[in-house]
Amino acid sequence: MDKINNNRNFMKSNYKDMENIVTDQMKDLPQPPLQKGYEKDSEIIDLIPIEKVKIINDNLIQNIGNRKSHRQYNDKPLTLEELSFLLWASQGVKSVYERNNKSYATFRTVPSAGARHPFETYLLINNVTGLREGLYRYLAIEHKLIFISELKNQSEKIIEATLGQKFTGTATAVFIWSCVSYRGEWRYNIAAHKAMLLDAGHICQNLYLACEGIEAGACAIGAYDQEKIDNIIDVDGENEFSVYLSPVGKY
Ligand SMILES: Cc1cc2nc3c(=O)[nH]c(=O)nc-3n(C[C@H](O)[C@H](O)[C@H](O)COP(=O)(O)O)c2cc1C
């Protein structure tokens, strides 16, 4: 019961406990980067700008009404245009806000407490036209993809890491969202964590709705093995760790 009570308390607001806390931002400590860095000689793939994307169904009311979790996918690939749209809808950057001549915040297609946007989007690509299989990361500010690595037995690995949920292994792509925790903590200290989880929900909801627009389906996944997913996306599990994922496919 202690653990349940602790978890219940985690769901509650702890802004009162913030009264005596001086955050790193207040201490004028350097702000963490808005996005994880990458080697300049990495394999970078240009995505299609949203202005050029044609969406099959852009009727918001229909898309909200039709939204549901899809766990069965056919063999149809996603096009790069469709993938570009899903990435834009879930994490796309609309503008970068400068303060004191430094990038201070991004404004995106989803809300985030204090515009901290503490997430990185990894993709396990299985069947996207023009992309080879493997692990990728979305560079949201540039609206590009970075190829990270090929994975052996990708499908088996994701099924195992999602505790045997077989449909994850048949998806066209699996979106995996990691949290770079200090991005939120720098500003909100102990109030960051509840907010960051709330933020994650918005991302996945936009993915669901965007999928409806291109006759594809998503399914939020909260049941997964923390270490195994963190290993798949090659993060340390402390400063950056996975929090949520969703397979996507045509149906
Ligand atoms: C936080 C969260 C975690 C979820 N985890 C899983 C999961 O691990 N596996 C799964 O098949 N569905 C998962 N779902 C999907 C729910 O089962 C689904 O939303 C629910 O059954 C309602 O169905 P609908 O989305 O079609 O309305 C999750 C949904 C949410 C919001």
The ligand as a Tripos MOL2 file, in Angstrom:
@<TRIPOS>MOLECULE
LIG
   31    33     1     0     0
SMALL
NO_CHARGES

@<TRIPOS>ATOM
      1 C1         -1.2530    5.2750  -21.2210 C.3       1 LIG1
      2 C2         -1.7900    4.1860  -22.1090 C.ar      1 LIG1
      3 C3         -1.1530    2.9620  -22.1410 C.ar      1 LIG1
      4 C4         -1.6180    1.9580  -22.9810 C.ar      1 LIG1
      5 N1         -0.9270    0.7850  -23.0630 N.ar      1 LIG1
      6 C5         -1.3500   -0.1830  -23.9250 C.ar      1 LIG1
      7 C6         -0.5780   -1.3640  -24.0970 C.ar      1 LIG1
      8 O1          0.4940   -1.5400  -23.5240 O.2       1 LIG1
      9 N2         -1.0500   -2.2740  -24.9600 N.ar      1 LIG1
     10 C7         -2.2030   -2.1060  -25.6700 C.ar      1 LIG1
     11 O2         -2.5660   -2.9890  -26.4600 O.2       1 LIG1
     12 N3         -2.9460   -0.9860  -25.5370 N.ar      1 LIG1
     13 C8         -2.5380   -0.0120  -24.6960 C.ar      1 LIG1
     14 N4         -3.2350    1.1580  -24.6020 N.ar      1 LIG1
     15 C9         -4.4280    1.3700  -25.4380 C.3       1 LIG1
     16 C10        -5.7180    1.1950  -24.6190 C.3       1 LIG1
     17 O3         -5.8760   -0.1680  -24.3160 O.3       1 LIG1
     18 C11        -6.8860    1.7350  -25.4070 C.3       1 LIG1
     19 O4         -6.7400    3.1400  -25.5410 O.3       1 LIG1
     20 C12        -8.1950    1.4330  -24.7130 C.3       1 LIG1
     21 O5         -8.4720    0.0510  -24.7280 O.3       1 LIG1
     22 C13        -9.3640    2.1440  -25.3530 C.3       1 LIG1
     23 O6         -9.4740    1.8080  -26.7190 O.3       1 LIG1
     24 P1         -9.4170    2.9110  -27.8590 P.3       1 LIG1
     25 O7         -8.0630    3.5870  -27.7940 O.co2     1 LIG1
     26 O8         -9.5960    2.1430  -29.1350 O.co2     1 LIG1
     27 O9        -10.5080    3.8850  -27.5820 O.co2     1 LIG1
     28 C14        -2.7830    2.1630  -23.7730 C.ar      1 LIG1
     29 C15        -3.4100    3.4110  -23.7310 C.ar      1 LIG1
     30 C16        -2.9090    4.4120  -22.9380 C.ar      1 LIG1
     31 C17        -3.5830    5.7640  -22.9660 C.3       1 LIG1
@<TRIPOS>BOND
     1     1     2 1
     2     2     3 ar
     3     2    30 ar
     4     3     4 ar
     5     4     5 ar
     6     4    28 ar
     7     5     6 ar
     8     6     7 ar
     9     6    13 1
    10     7     8 2
    11     7     9 ar
    12     9    10 ar
    13    10    11 2
    14    10    12 ar
    15    12    13 ar
    16    13    14 ar
    17    14    15 1
    18    14    28 ar
    19    15    16 1
    20    16    17 1
    21    16    18 1
    22    18    19 1
    23    18    20 1
    24    20    21 1
    25    20    22 1
    26    22    23 1
    27    23    24 1
    28    24    25 2
    29    24    26 1
    30    24    27 1
    31    28    29 ar
    32    29    30 ar
    33    30    31 1
@<TRIPOS>SUBSTRUCTURE
     1 LIG1         1 GROUP 0 **** ****
